[in-house]
Structure formats: C-alpha cells, structure tokens
Amino acid sequence: MNSIQKKILVLVIAVLFIMVAIWTSLTYYNQKMQNQYNEILERYLIMNEVTSESQQIVAALNNYLIEPSESNLKELNLNKNQILRTKERVSKFRNVDNDYALTNYENLIDSLVEITTQSVLARTGQQTEDYLSAFSEASRISKYISEMTLTLIDMELKTYDRFYRSIIDSSGELRMLGIWLLLLITFVVLLLAHWFAKRITRPVNQLTQAAHELSLGRFDLKIEVDSNDEISFLAKMFDKMRININNYLSEIKQKAQLEHELQESKLLLQESQLRSLQSQINPHFLYNTLDILSKKAYLEGSEETSDLLVSVAGLLRYNLNNLENSAALFEEVQVLKKYIDIQHARFTDRLHFHLEVDESCLDIKIPRLTLQPIVENAVIYAVEPDENGGSIYFRVKNEVDYVRIEIEDNGPGMTEEKVKQILHMNSKEVGGHFTGIGINNVVKRLSLFYSCNDVFEIESKVGIGTKVILKIPKNNEG
Amino acid sequence: MRKLVIINLSFVSVVLFYFTVVSGSKVFKSDWELPRATEQVNTKHRLVLITQELETPFWDKVANAAMEQAKKESASLEVWGSYGNNREDFLKKIEIAIYSQVDGIIVQGLDTDEFKALTKIKAASYGIPIITVANDVPMGDSLRKSYVGSDQYLAGKMIGEQLLADMGTAGEVAIMIDKQYQYFQKQRMEGIKDALKEYPNIQIVVIEMQDAREQVMATTKDVLNQNPNIDAFIAINADILAAMVQEIESRSQIERYYIYSCDDDYESISLLNQGKINGIIEQSPEEMGTKSVELILKWLNNEKVPLDLNGYLTDIQVVKASNVR
C-alpha cells in the first residue's frame, strides 16, 4: 500500500538523505583540509624541534666538557638519540623539491652527532685543544642547522605556496558551492513539497467534487481519482456506493413501473368486470326468459326467431362467464358466429360475413371477448352507416410462430391519426357495443396478456376499409 | 500556461544543478597535489658549486653550464655562494657543504688560509673531493683534486704581448694588483712580466692596493702623481678596474693611456665597449662549468683516477677595443 504517510516519509527521507550527503562530503572535505594543514604544520614543528634539539646537544656537550660526569654524558647521549629519532621523522618529508636540501640537512645532523662524539672522546683523552675545537665546530654546525631549518621551511613555504593558494581558492569555491547548494536544495525541496502536497490534495479535491456531484443527485458520473493511496481507496468505496445507490434507484424505478402496470391491468379488468356486470342485469332471469321465448317462438312456428333467441342466449352465457379466464380460439369463433347470426337478423342482406378459418389453430388460447368487440366495431362502422351494407372478412391463418387473425371490412376507413387515437386512447365512452367493451380495452388486455405490444395492428385506408390484425404467439401459455 | 511553468521550472532547476555541479567539481577536484615524495634517499651524486660572486655574468655562465652538465649526467647540483666577494659568507658556505657531506665540491679558489684550512683538513677528513674552478689555489695548499679554468700565466702573457703590440716596446707600465696577492693574480703578474722582460725600455711599476673603492682611487691618484709619464695600466684584478678608470678619467683624457683588464666581468666589457680600455682577456666560463662537473663526476665514478693535478685549462683570448668596435 502506498499511503500518504509513506509519501511524507519518502519526502522527508529524500531531503534528509540530501542533507546527510552534503554534510558528509563537506565534513570529509573539511577533514581532508584539516589533515593537510596539520601535516604541513607538523613538518614545521618537527624541523623546529631539530633546531632546538641541536642547541640542546651543544648545551649538553658544554655541560659535559665543563664537568665530565656520568649524568651529563647520559644527558648528552639522550639528546643525541633524540635528534637521531627526529632525523628519521624529518627524512619522511623528502620530496622532489627539497631532496638536496634535506639530504644536506640530515648530513648536518649526522656531522653534529659525530663531532659531538669526537669531542667527548677528546675530553676523555684529555686533549684539551681537540675537544675545544670540536666543541666550537659543534656549535657552528648547530648554528648551520638552525639556518638550514629556516632555509628548509622557507623552501617548504615556496613549495606549498601553490597549495596554500589553492586551499584559499577552494575555500572561496566552497562558499560559492554552499550558496549554489542552498539555492538548489531550496528549489528542489520546494518543488518536491509542492508536488507531494498536490499528490495528496488533488485526490481529496477530486473526491470532494465527486461528493458534491452526488449530493446534487448525479449518480451516473464515475468517480475517478488518479492516485494510489488511501484517498484512492476511499474513492473506490465511494464509487461502489454510488453504483449501488444507482442500482437501487433504477430498481426502485423499475418496481414503480411494474406496479404501475399492474395497477393498470387491474383497473382494466375491473372496468371490464364492471361493464359485464352492468350488462348482466339479472342475467339468469334474462337467460331463462330468452329460453322461454325461444321455445315459445319455436312452438308458434317461428323457427328463425327461435334460433335467434338461442344465439342471443348463448352469447349471453358466454359473456356471463368469468372474463379473466382465457378461452380457446374455437370458443371465441363460436361466439363470433352467434353474434354474426344475431347481426344477420338485423341487417339481413346488408351484412356479408366471410369466414376463413384454419382449423388447426383453433385450440390456441386467447383472452375472452377479444374477437367479438372487434367484429362488432366493424359492424358498427362499416355496415351500419351504409345503406348497401358491407362485407366483413374473418380469417385465421397459421404462421410460423404465431397465429394470424384478420378482421377486415370494406367500410369508410380511418385516417392514421384516428388509428393512433384508437390504439392509445383509454376512453370509456364507446357507445353501442353489445358487451360494452371498446377496442381500446381489447388492445390493452391483449398486450397485458401476452406482455408484448405488437399483438394488435390496424391497417386502414380512407375509402377502402379497415383491417385489424392479431398476431397471437403460439408458445404462450396464458 | 502549465506547460510554460513546467518548462521554466525545469530550466531553473537545470541551471541551478549545472552551477552546483560545476562549483562542486571545482571544490573537490582542486588538486592538492603536494610535491611528490621521494621515498628513497637519492643515490645521485650531490654536487655543489660555490662561488664568491653569485649572479655575475661570468659566474652565471659557469653555473648554467655546470647545471646543464649535471642534468645530462643526472647528478644533482646546487649553486651556492656569497654576493660581492663576501668572504666570510663564502667560507661558511664551504663549511656547510662539507658538514652536509656533499659528494663533490666545485669551488672558486680563494688563496687564503681559512680556505686552505677548510679544503685541506675538513674536506679531506670527510673525504670530499674538491675541484677549483676559474681561480686556482695550488694543489699543495688545498689538496684539490684538479683545477678547471684559464691558464692565468698565459692570460698575463697575452695581455703583455697585446700591450707590446699596442704601445710598442718602450713605455711605463703600471700593474695594479690586489694586496692579497692571490695565487691567480701572482700567475697573471708573472705572465705579464715574462712578456715584457725582454724589452728593457719598458719600465714596470707594480702597485699594490686594497680593493675597496676609495683605496683604489687614492692609489691611482698617487700613481698618476708620482709617474706623470706613465703610458699603460694593467688591472690584474677586475675589481680594481672601474674605480681606477674613473679616477684616470677625472684627471685627464683617458685615450692617452693603454688600459688592460685580465678579467671579462660586466664592467670590463662595458668599459671596453665604451672604448675606455684597450683590451681584456676573455675566458670560457661555459667550458669551465661543463668541464668541472664532468671531471668531478668522473672522479666520483672512478672513471678517471687520478685527475690531472695541474688542472684542465680552458680557452682564453684577448679582446681588443678595436675588435669590439
């Protein structure tokens, strides 16, 4: 996980690392310079030591010559050893420039030691002349040593002149480097801090923006945060929440729609039932009465009237059944025939009804009272107004995956607007219907029954006629 | 806009980075190279050339030639000495050289007891070979290994012959000599005298003097006063010459006199160029330098033992005023 904490830590570590690197290198540099200084200074000090030690030798020699005691001799030897040791150290200072002078210097020291020894020997041998001259020589050599020391130091100074200057120069350079470094680091750290801050705050801003959008109710915008820290996690969760809310919302909408549709179908059903109930004013009484009338007519020799009454009674019976049940197409067709019989009695020759039924399709289920209202409509609009009557064609055809039912008339037809109006209008004021059920009701029931909208079609042309087509799906169990 | 800002920022950071790197490299690359340390003691022969007259044209030539020769033979040579005939300093330098146990000393001979004592006793006791150069000190006095320089007797003789050629075989000649009578001066004088002794008409006056300037002038004045007929001056020692010429000039026309110098130092040459003196002896300082180093190294390498005790003579010639003009 790449957390904000980690980011901050990285920034701090980076800055710290730079600081440490600079500190280390500067310390190293300083140490180096210090060491060089010390080394040079040490050379001077050691050379100076040689001078003072040579003087000490001379002093010790003098003491010994005056008073040749054991302790003085010891002192003298001590000094001699000391100066020889120092000589060893001096010999390490040899370089190209001072090679000659340093050799001379060392030899001078040797000469001093030698002369001292000679002097001591002469003193032991009581050769006064010799030891005194050796002493004076020793003191001269000592003097030369101090001079040579100065010469050497002088030479050192000349040799190191360039070196000192470069040290002075480079300390100037160091100051410049410090300034540049300060500027660079300030700049870089500012940039880094800005960048880090941005990396941390930008996702937060994006999230805030997204939250704002959500609060405005826009659930369809994807929440995108281009980072990989906690904020991104938060954003992902937020996005998930948004998606969930969005899903819930659409679900609720769908449910509402479904409920609405359900309500509608219920209403339609109620309406149909109401209509059918209205038309059932004491239906059994009517039915029985019609039966009696039919028998009476038959007995009186009016067979035609008797048949008509039977048809009316059959139609009534069918209507009295529960509308919610579906019926076979066969039953519907029978009812239709009865209805047509009745209408024939009314219009006699003016109504020409042609029936073409594919018998194989008659067992398909369709809702009750769907065909009769359509044919009734055709009778009302195509046959009734015309003095010469009209023709109505009823066809049932077997298609591949549906049964095609056509009801065609040769009436005045309708305009397209009218067709639309019929299909979408849910008016209830349709007068003159036998069952009181309008086309509109049929359309809706069909579409609810089959849960699809293309079951019902109207083809109509003004002056030619109207054709209603029902496409009943075969695989429907309803 | 954003792009512009980014470009600017990166430019600034690149510039800063560049200067920081440049500055850093300057700091950390600055060469603190100390002179290379030489671990071993140098096994080269350490020679020293010591003269009384540092930084005179003559000795500069000797020193340069010697240096060159030493470099050629990869020996190390240093030139020490005193300025302006400071004898005390000169002797001290010799003493230091001896105590420093150099491998060989090439020294301008000085005919004094101190010098002899140093070379004879001290140097010998340390086993340091000494070659005299330009000015000799007799072998018996100095225990020098050899001498490299002009034949001073010949130089005197040549000056004498030149005088004869210029002046003729009659006249008064004043020979001006340093009171200290160094060995080379004596030789020069003998040469002059030998050249002139066959001509009885030439009278020689030998005048001794201190080489301090006032002394020289005073002495010259005396000579001119006492010998009004004097025709020629010969300065055995070039140190005398300048003061002498000045004094003569102040008295009368200098062209009257024949004046000669046995040295070719700076003053002699300039006087010769001015036509104030008639001739000088020109020596070969380069040859002296080269030869002396060569010889002492041969001695040290045991190539040529023993060296010619009488010395190795270098070329001399007389330069006349007429030649210069």
Interface residues (C-beta under 8 A of the other chain):
Chain A: S25 Y29 K32 Q36 S91 K92 F93 R94 N95 V96 D97 N98 D99 Y100 T103 N104 Y105 N107 L108 D110 S111 L112 R140 I141 Y144 E147 M148 T159 Y160 F163 S166 I167 D169 S170 E173 L174 M176 L177 W180 L181 L183 L184 F187 V188 L191
Chain B: L9 V12 S13 L16 F17 F19 T20 S23 G24 K26 V27 F28 S30 D31 W32 E33 L34 P35 R36 A37 T38 E39 V41 N42 R46 S76 E78 K92 E95 I96 A97 Y99 S100 Q101 V102
